[in-house]
Amino acid sequence: MHFHLPKPLHGWRAFAGEVGIIVVGVLIALAAEQVVEDWHWHQKVGIVRQSLMGELANDRGRWEIDMASARCQLRDIDQLERWAQAGASTAPPKPGDSEPPGSLLLMHSANWTLATGSETLDHFPIDEQLAFAALYDGLAHRQVDIERASELSSRIEALIPLATDAQARRDLRVALGEVAMTIGSLRANDGYMTRHFDALGVKPDRRDFAADIGTPCKP
């Protein structure tokens, strides 16, 4: 039994040419689609990078204010400790920055949270992904200490008027010791944070909170 393939109407050469035209057309369409997709991701990466850098600039501004304040706060803690140890029989010393020790500015990471929930970070260069991740991880760890310092600050503020009582005075001294250790831990990480801010070229931006903070005390 013999099988015969149907011949194209205009011959095999013409048929091959038509198939070639179709294949080239498909390849051009796919290439054009890839160009459009690449442009789309390029746009998204640019927007996300700008939002992350803006958030980190704000965080660096906050961090630098916190570090400047921390130097003064440790001095204020020492004065309050001596006052409590002496029996708190006089008016309490006033903090140099008009805030109780432990009052620090919180960090922000909402833009990073949104970015990690999307596919956009996958289109960043890998070294840039790692640099952002390391810096935001550092901020997350520092945030724990900042929140702890803020809790202790509220406790210290409540205990100062009660310090004529012996038990309240002991509680005050404990809180002062804890906040001093917490602030000391933050200061110990200043070099680490500075290096990671610098690695991404982040410059401090204090515009959105500068009007809300007082004049920092001078060490």
N, C-alpha and C positions, 0 to 999 in steps of 0.2 A: 504494500500500500504506500502510495506517495502523497506527501503533503505539499501543497503549494501556497506560499505566502502571497497575500494580495499585493500587487504592485501599486505604489502611489500613483496618483493621477498624472503627475508631472515628472516622475522618475525619482530614483533614490537620492540623487544629488540635490535636487530641489527640496526634497523632504528633509534631508539633513540640514540644509540651510534654514528651513523654517523652524526646526527644533532648536538649532543654535540661536536663532533670534529670540525664541521664547526663553531659553536658558539665560541668555544675557540680560533679557528684560527682568527676569526674576532676580538675578544677582544684583542688578542696579537697584531694584526696589528694596531688597534686603539691606544693601549698603546705605541707601538713603534713610531707611528706618533706623539703622544703627547710628547714623550721624545725628538724627533727631533725638534719639534716646541719650546719646552721649552729651548732647547740648543740654538736654533736660536735667541730667544729673549734675552737669557742670554748674548750672544755675542754682540747683538745690544745695550743692556743696558750698557754693559761695555765700548763700543766705545763712546756712547753718553755721559756717565758720565765723561769719560776722557776728551772729548772735552769741556764740560761745565766747568770742574775744571780748565783746561788750560786757557780758556777765562777769568774766574773769577780771576785766579792768576795774569793775565796780568792787569785786571781791578783794583785789589787791589794794585798792584805796581803803577799804574797811580794815584789812589786815594791818596796814601800816599805821592807821589810827589806833588800832588795838595795841600794837606793839609800843607806840609812843605813850599811850595811856598806861600800859602795864608797868613801865618803869616808875611812873609816879604812884601807881596804886600800891606797889610793894612798899614804897616809903610810907604811904598812908596806913597800910596794914601794920607796919612796925610801930607807928605812933599810937594807933588804937590798941595794939597789944600792950604797950607800956602803960597806957592809960587804964586799961582793964586790970592789969597786974597790980597797979598801984591802988586799986580799990574803987575806981571810977567815981571819986569824990568830987571831981570838978566837972566843968562842962566838957563834953567830948571834943577832941580835935576835929576840925573841919577838913574834909578831903580836899586835896589840892585841885581836883577837877570838878568839884561840886557834885560828885556822884559817889555812892558807897563803893568800896572795893569789889571788883568782880563785874562791874557794869561794862560790858563789851558789846561791840557791834557783831551781829550774826552774819554768816556768809550766805550766799545764794547759789543754788544749783538747779533751778527749775529748767533752764534751757538745756542743760546737760541731760536731765532726766528725759525730756522730750526727744532729744537727739538719739539717745540710746534705745528708745522705743521705736525708732524708724530704721530704714535701711540706708540712710544717708551716710552714716559713719563708715560703712563698708566701702564707700567710694573715696574716702580720704586716703592719702598715702599712709602706709602702715606706721612709719615713724611718728607721724603727726597724731595718729590715733593713740599710740602709746604715750605720747607726751601729754595729750589732753587727759587721758585716763589716769596717769600718775598724779597730775596736779589736782584733779577733782577728788581722787582718793585721799590725797593729803588734806584737802579742805574738809572732807567728810570726817576725818579723824580729828582735826582741830575743832570742828563744830561741836563734837561731844564735850570737849573741855570748855568751850565757850558757853555752852548751855549749862554745864555744871557750875561754872563761875557765876553765871547769872542767877541760878537758884541760890547759891550761897550768898550772893549780894543781897537778895531779898531777905534772907534769914538774918544777916548781919544788921541790915537796916531796922528790922523788927526788934532785935536784941539790944541795940545800943541804948534806947530809952529805959530798958529794964535792968541795965547793968549794975544798978545799986544793990540788986539782989545777988547773993553769992552764987546760986545755981545758974542764974541767967548769965552772970559774968563768966562762969566756967564754960557754958554753952557758947558764949560769944568768942572766947579764946579758941575753942575747938574749931568753930566756923572760920575764924581768921587764919588758923593754921592750914585748914583745908584749902581755902581760897588762895593762900600764898603758894601752896604746892601746885595748884592747878594753873595759876598764872605763870609760875616758874616753868612748868611743862610746856606751855605755849611759847614762852620766850626761847626755850631750848630748841624749838623747831623753826625759829625764824630763818636761820640760814638755809634749811631745807626748802622752805616755802619760797624764799627769794630765788634760789637756784632754779626751781621749777617754773616760777613766773617768768624769769629771764629766758629760759629755754624756749618758750613760746613767743617771746617778745611782747609780753603783756605789760602795758604801762598803766599806772593807777589813774582811775577816773572817779572823782568824788562829787561830781556835779549833782547827783540826785539826793545826796544826804548832807552835803556840806552845810546847808543852812540850818540843819536840825541838831548839829552838835555844837557845844560850847567851845570856848578857847581852851585847848588842852593845857594842863599845868606844866610847869617847867621843872625838870628833875633838879 
